[in-house]
């Protein structure tokens, strides 16, 4: 084998290993008491970081393709207090309409899978993909131009394979 082929093989092997390790990262496995630096080393860069009154929240999101968002809350000393999967029907239904802003949504759920506009609402619709009892669902959070949540609607998510099964 030539030196160039060996280098290419090592590079490919390193890339495969990196992908495999990234696939093993799962915030749900983190235990309260872990240090922030250790969690960051294991989980990698979070999707978002938010200052909390007494610490920091890291968000690891599977959006747009995934259906889970994990929040990891740390105290001021960098110790993990709790890990929660927040994309649940209960949490999404509990969003305080006419009170929360887009910043509250970002702090609690991270960035959406999709942002779009619709004809009958002036503002943005943020869509989150989640599972309700293992069924794929969508939460549509309507945010007005002032950044206030005005409505939250839920729909089922259908896939191409669902359409084929009906034919």
C-alpha positions in Angstrom: 0.0 0.0 0.0 1.2 3.5 -0.8 1.6 6.1 2.0 -1.2 8.1 0.5 -3.6 5.1 0.6 -2.6 4.4 4.2 -3.3 8.0 5.2 -6.6 7.9 3.4 -7.5 4.6 5.2 -6.6 6.1 8.6 -8.6 9.2 7.8 -11.6 7.2 6.8 -11.3 5.0 9.9 -11.1 8.1 12.1 -14.2 9.5 10.5 -16.1 6.3 11.1 -15.0 6.2 14.7 -16.0 9.8 15.3 -19.5 9.1 13.8 -19.9 6.0 15.9 -18.9 7.9 19.1 -21.3 10.7 18.3 -24.1 8.2 17.8 -23.4 6.9 21.3 -23.9 10.3 22.9 -27.2 10.3 24.7 -28.1 13.0 27.2 -30.6 10.7 28.9 -27.7 8.7 30.2 -26.3 11.5 32.2 -26.7 11.3 36.0 -27.4 14.1 38.5 -24.1 15.1 40.2 -22.0 14.9 37.0 -19.9 18.0 36.3 -20.6 20.2 33.3 -17.2 19.8 31.8 -17.6 16.0 31.9 -21.0 16.2 30.3 -19.8 18.5 27.6 -16.9 16.1 26.9 -19.3 13.1 26.6 -22.1 14.8 24.8 -20.3 17.4 22.7 -21.5 20.9 21.9 -25.1 21.5 23.0 -27.7 22.9 20.6 -28.2 25.8 22.9 -27.1 27.2 26.3 -29.2 29.4 28.5 -28.3 31.2 31.8 -30.6 30.2 34.6 -31.1 32.2 37.9 -28.8 29.8 39.7 -26.8 28.1 37.0 -27.1 27.1 33.3 -29.3 25.0 31.1 -27.8 23.0 28.2 -30.2 21.9 25.4 -29.5 18.9 23.2 -32.0 18.7 20.4 -32.7 16.0 17.9 -34.8 18.5 15.8 -35.4 18.7 12.9 -35.3 14.9 12.2 -35.5 13.7 15.8 -38.4 13.8 18.2 -36.6 14.4 21.5 -35.1 17.5 23.2 -33.2 17.1 26.4 -32.6 19.9 28.9 -29.7 19.5 31.4 -29.8 21.9 34.3 -26.6 22.7 36.2 -26.2 24.7 39.4 -23.8 27.6 39.8 -20.9 25.1 40.7 -21.4 23.2 37.4 -23.1 20.2 38.9 -25.9 18.5 37.0 -29.2 18.8 38.8 -31.6 17.1 36.4 -32.0 15.7 32.9 -35.4 15.9 31.2 -36.8 15.0 27.8 -39.1 18.0 27.3 -40.9 17.3 24.1 -44.0 15.7 25.7 -47.6 16.3 25.1 -48.0 17.4 28.7 -45.3 20.1 28.5 -46.4 21.3 25.1 -50.0 21.6 26.2 -48.9 23.5 29.3 -47.3 26.4 27.2 -49.0 29.6 28.6 -50.6 31.2 25.6 -50.6 35.0 25.5 -47.9 35.0 28.2 -44.8 33.2 27.0 -42.6 34.6 24.3 -40.4 33.0 21.7 -37.5 33.3 24.1 -39.4 31.3 26.7 -40.1 28.6 24.0 -36.4 28.6 23.1 -35.3 28.2 26.8 -37.7 25.3 27.3 -37.7 23.5 24.0 -34.7 24.7 22.0 -35.0 25.7 18.3 -37.9 24.2 16.3 -37.8 21.7 13.5 -39.4 24.1 11.1 -40.4 27.8 11.0 -43.0 28.8 8.5 -45.8 31.2 7.8 -49.5 30.5 7.1 -52.1 32.7 5.4 -54.5 33.1 8.4 -52.0 34.1 11.0 -49.7 37.1 11.0 -46.5 35.8 12.5 -44.4 32.7 12.5 -45.4 29.1 13.2 -42.7 27.1 14.9 -43.2 23.3 14.5 -41.7 20.7 16.9 -41.7 17.0 16.1 -42.5 14.7 19.0 -44.0 11.3 19.9 -47.2 10.9 21.9 -47.6 7.3 23.0 -45.2 6.3 20.2 -47.3 8.1 17.6 -45.6 10.8 15.5 -47.1 14.2 16.2 -46.4 17.8 15.5 -46.8 20.8 17.8 -47.4 24.1 16.0 -46.5 27.1 18.2 -48.0 30.4 16.7 -45.8 33.4 17.6 -47.0 36.9 16.7 -44.8 39.7 15.3 -44.2 40.9 18.9 -42.8 37.5 19.8 -45.7 36.4 22.0 -47.1 32.9 21.8 -50.8 33.2 20.6 -51.8 29.6 19.9 -50.5 26.0 20.1 -52.0 23.4 17.8 -51.3 19.7 17.4 -51.5 17.5 14.4 -50.6 14.0 13.5 -47.5 13.6 11.3 -47.9 11.3 8.3 -45.1 9.9 6.4 -44.8 8.7 2.8 -45.0 5.1 4.0 -48.4 6.0 5.6 -49.6 7.2 2.2 -48.4 4.0 0.5 -50.2 1.8 3.1 -53.5 3.6 2.3 -53.3 3.0 -1.5 
